Amino acid sequence: MMRGLVQSKLFTGYSIGEASPIDVSHLQFADDTLLLGVKSWANVRALRGVLVLFEAVSGLKVNFHKSMLVGVNVAESWLSEAAAVLGCSVGNVPFMYLGLPIG
């Protein structure tokens, strides 16, 4: 579903590198998912929609209480508003992902 969002230009991932940049929108390992994207309300709306759709088609539930929105060089006020839309908390760098410190 994330690949479809990116291909249809409904979600903009994060670009890594300069000479041959690679766009990354999501990383998954087992039941953990890391979603990466540029700061935009379009991305927030797309994420909310795809997570609701995922729940509907899979019968699984996203645990928004364990989910967090982390921004790099993003105003705390914007993060708080976006986290409220997504129903998750605002996280800080560094944070732990799969037992590894990210930051």
Secondary structure, DSSP 4 states (H G I P E B T S, - for coil): -HHHHHHTTSS--EEE-SSS-EEE-EEEETTEEEE---S-HHHHHHHHHHHHHHHHHH-----TTS-EE--SS--HHHHHHHHHHHT-EE--SSEEETTEEE-
